Amino acid sequence: MGHCLFEIHYHANLPENKSLSGSKQYRSTEITSKSKEREVVDNIKNKLNSKISEFGKIIHLREYENNINENIRMYISKNKLNYRNYMRRDSNTYFSFPIKFENNNIYYGNWNDNIEMDGYGIYFVNEQKVVTEGIWNRGNIIFGRIFFPNGDIYEGEMKNSVPDGVGKISFSNGESYEGNFILGEMSGEGTFIFADRTIYKGSIKNGIFNGKGIIIWNNGIKYDGHFLDSLLCGNGKISNGQGEEYVGNFDKNEFNGKGVYSFNNGDQYEGNFEYGLKKGKGIYRRNDKIVFEGNWSDDLPNGEGFIHYQGNKFKGFWRNGTLIGSHEIEEGNLDIFKNIECNILPERANISPNSLPHLTTCDSSTSQFIPNNNFI
């Protein structure tokens, strides 16, 4: 066949013999150890040669390199894995030349004496054109990197060839996620950074925001609360970083239920919301110390209500925020109300969660993780 394309490098962990005192005895022991080493190497070489013929063949290094993108080879050579904590110490491993399996997948790395991929190795999946590099344990990769043909890169713990455990994926579109994975999906606690530098940190389930989390948009708006399918749902707080905020209940990215909205000018509304609008019973406190308490609809006072001012109180009726009809004193002096503005027309809210990006039911999971269990 010409040049030999297969070789094994074995490094025996020889026990230290502290009872050796003479050079002859040492040389004798050394010769014996080398003989045993050669015997072990010959045995594993024969086993590998016999086993490999059952599932594949040895190929030239050039054929292996032709299947792996040059950029990936350069990245691997320049960025070494920090894998010491994942290396097994209870088994010797042996280096081999690239092996091509019957499904045209290629493995180039270490084997153990049970003819299992064990130690450092690189695996090329021909059908998906995916390259996996990392540390193998008895035929399964447990830590490493996955290079996808679209430029995405994953680095971290794995199980059954997919991300499982703690890891990080950097997407080719500039987004990234670092945290927990379960069977190839972003699940657990983690941090997702969008391309526009919006940051989410919190609970993720099956690739989407679910549970408690914090999201900070690139314009300074911040939400701290609960998510359901990447939507604001449940109790939470959202603020624009300029003194304006809402604290209360959300549903599908809208203020819904009980809540308190504080405006930039110092005004504040406390009461009921219905999908972003003030509706039902509510109290509006103006920064000039006038307080309106009453019924709301279409985001404005509508119907019966009360004005409180400096210990005085009167009842009236409002239509779209404007005081209409008769009014009567409930407490104090009615003349006081002739000199103040009793129309209640709140300024427009500057926070609208439904208009913010990245709050959709769209699944942002890494669906490209395709389990490949064709390892021998």
N, C-alpha and C positions, 0 to 999 in steps of 0.2 A: 504493500500500500504506500510505499514511499516513506515520508517523514511520519514519525509517531505523533499523533495528535492527542494523546492522553497520558497524563502522569499524575502521580499522587505524592503530596508532601506530607509526611507524618512527623509530628513532634511529640515524642514520648515524654511524659512527666516522670522522670526517673526518681525513685526515692533516694534520699541522702543516706549513705551508709557511714555512720560516724565511727564504726569499729575498724575501718580500714586504716592500717598503719604503715604498710609497705607498698612501694611502687609496683612490685610484681603482682601483689594481690589486687591492687587497684586496676592495673592493666588487664588482669584476668577478668575482673568483674566488668570492666568496660567492654571487653570483647564479647563477653556473654550477653550484656545488655544490647549491644549493637546487633548481635545475632538474633535476639528475640525481637528487636525492632524490625529487622528485615523480614522476619517470619510473619509478624503482624501485618506489615505493609504488603507482603506478597498475598497473604490471605484476603485482605480487604480489596486488593486490586483484582484478584480472581472473582471475588463476590460481586464487585461493581461491574466488571466486564460481563459476567454472566447475567446479572440482573438488568443492566442497561439494555441488552439486546431484547428483553421482553417488552419494553415500553418505548424505546427510542434508539437514537444513535448519537455517537460523538460527532460533532461538527467542528469546522475550523473557526478560530476566533473571528476571522474576518466576516464570516456569515452571520455570526452573532451580532457583531457591531453594525452590519448593514441593516439589521432589523430594528435597531434602536436609534432614535433620532440623535443627531450629533449634539444638539443643545442639551439633551438629557444626559448624555455621556459626560459633557463638560461640567454640568451642574453636579453630577455625582462625584466627579473627581475633585472639584473645588470645595464642595460642602460636605464634610464628613458627618456621619451620624454619631450622636452621643448615645451609644447603645450598651455601655458596660453593664448597666443594671439588668439587662435582658439576656446577657450571655449565660448559657448553662455551663456548669463546671463539673457535671457528673458524666460527661461523655466526650470522647475524643472525636474530632472531626477531620475530614480529609478533603483536600482541594482537588477539583477536577476541571477538565476543560468543558466548554459548553456542551450541553446535552439537548438534542431536539426530540420532542416527544411525537407520538403518532398524530396528535392533533395540531402539530406545527408550533406549539408553544415551546419556548426555549428557557432553560435554566442554566445559569452559570454561577456556581458557588460551591459551598461546602456540603459534605455528606457525613453521616455518622456510620458506625460499623453495622447498623441494621439497614443500611442503604436507604436512609431517609434524609431529605434535605434538612440540614441541621447546622446552625451557625450563620455566617454571612453569605448572602446570595442575591442574585438579580434574576427576576422572572419576567419573561415577555409573553403576554397573551396575544396571540396572533389575530384572533377574530376582532377584538376590541382595540387593538393596537395600544394596549395599556402596559406600562412597565412598572413593576413592583420591586423595590429594593429594600433590603433590611435583614433582620435577624429571624432565623427559622428555628423552630423547636419541634423535632420529630415529625417533619413533613408539613408543618403549618407555620406561616409567618406570624410573629407576635408583635413586632415593632419594626417600623420602617417608613418608607415613602412610596406614594403612588403617583405616577406621572400619567396624566390623561392627554389624549391627542389634541384637545382644544387648549392646552396650556395650563389647566388647573393642576395644583400640586397638593397632595395630602401628606402630612407627617405626623406619626404618632402610633398609638397602640392599635393592634389589629386582632381579628379573630375570623377564621374561615375566609381569609383574603380580603376582608372589608374592614373599614374603621370600626373599632369597638374598644371603648375605653377613653382615655384622654388623648386629644390630638388637635391638630390645626390644619385647616384647608385654606389655601390661597387661590381665589378664583381669578381667571384670566381677565375678567372685567373690572378688576380692582377691589372687589369685595373679599372679605375674609371672615372666617369663624374659628374661634379657639375655645375648646371646652370638651364636653362629654359627647361621645357617640355611642349608639347602640345599633348593631347590625347594619352599619353603613349610613344611618340617619343621625342628624344632629338631634340629640335627645339628652336632657339633663340640664345642668347649669353651664352657661357659656356666654361668650361675648361675640356679637356679630357686628362687623363694621362694614357699612355700605360704601359704595364708590364715592358718594358725595360727602363722606366723613360723618354721616349720621351713625350713632353708636347705640346698639341695644345690648344690655347686660341683664341676664336673668334666666328664667326657666324657658326651655324649649322642648317641645315634644313632636317627634316625627317631622322635624325640619321647620316647624312654625312656632311662633311665640305663643306659649300657653302657660298660665300661672303668673307668679309675681315677677315683675321686671321693671327696668328703668330704660327709657329711650330718650336720647338727647339729639335733637336735630341740629343741623349745621347752622341754623339761624338762631340758636340759643334757646328754643322752646324745649322744655323738659317735662316728661310724664313719668310719674312714679306710682305704680299701681298694678292692677290685674289686667291680664290679656286672655282672650279666648280666640283661638284660630287667627292670631296676629291682629285682632281688633281690640280696641279699648273696651273692656267689659268688666263691670264690678266697681269696687271702690278704688279711687285713685286721686291724684293731684296733678294738675297740669299748670305750668306757669311759663311766661314769656321772658323771664329774666329782667323785666322792667317794672315790676310791681304789680302786674296783672296776673290773676290766677283763678282757677276753679278747683274746689275741693268737694268731692261728693261721688255720686254714682254715675257710671257710664254704661251705655249699651250701644254696641255697633258704632263706636267712634263718636257718639253724641252724648251731650249732657242729658241724663234721663233718670228721674227720681229725685230724691232729696240732695240738695247741694248748696254751696255758697260760691258766688262769683264776685270777686273783688276787681274793680276797674282801676285803670291807671290814675284817674282823677280823684281817687279816694272813695268813690261811691261803692256800695255793696248791696247785692241782692242775696237773700237767704230764703229758700223755699223750694217749691217744686218745679221741675223741668220736664218737658216732654219732647224728646228728640231734638234737643238744641234750643228750644224756645221756653221762655218762662210761661208756665201754665198751671193754674190751680192757686192754692194759697201761697202767699209770699210776702216778705218784708223787704222794702227798699230803703236803704239809709243813704241820704245825700250828705256830701261833705259840708253842707251848710247846716247840718244837724236836723234837717227835716226828715221825718220818718213816715213812709207810707206803708200801711198794712192793709192788705185786702186781696181781692181776686184778680188774677191775671189770665189773659189769653192772647195769642198772637204776639207774645213777647212784651205786652203792654198792659197797664191796669185797665180792666174792663169789668164794670159792675160796682158793687158796693165796696167801700173801703174807708179807712180812717187815716187822718193826718195827725201826727204827734209833733209838737214843737214847744220846747221850753216848758213842759208840764201842762200844756194845753192840748185838747183833743177835740176834733169834730168829725162828724160822719158826712160822707158825700157819695156822689156817684160819678164814675169816670167812664169815658168812652175813648178807647185807643190812646189812653194816657192823659186826656184832657178832662178837667173837672167840669161837669155839666149839672143842670137841675139844681134842686134845693139842697141845702146842707144845714145841719143843726149841730149845736154845741153839745159835746158829751162831757167836757170838763174844761174849766178855765174860762177865758174871755174870747168870744167869737171875733171881736174887732181885730185881734192880733193877726188873724188869718187874712185880713184885707191887705196887709202890707207884705205878704210873702208870696212866692210863686208856688202855687198848688198843683200845677200841671206836672205830671211825672213822666218824663220822656228820657229814659236812660240812653246814654251814648251806645254806639254799636260795639259789641264785644270784639276785641282784637285777637281772640284765640278761637280758632275753628278747627277742632281735631279732624273733622271729616275731610278737610282740604289738605291735610299734611300727607307727604309721601310715605311709603313703606308700611302703611296700615291697610293691608288688604288680606283677603283669605287666600291669596296666591301662595302656593307651596314653594318655599325657597329651599327645599331640601336638596341634598346631593344625590339625585336619582341616578346619576351615572355610575354609582358604585354597583357593579354587577358581580355578585359572588361567583367565584370560579373555583369549583371544588374538584378540578381535574388533576390535582396534585397526586403523585403516587403515594 
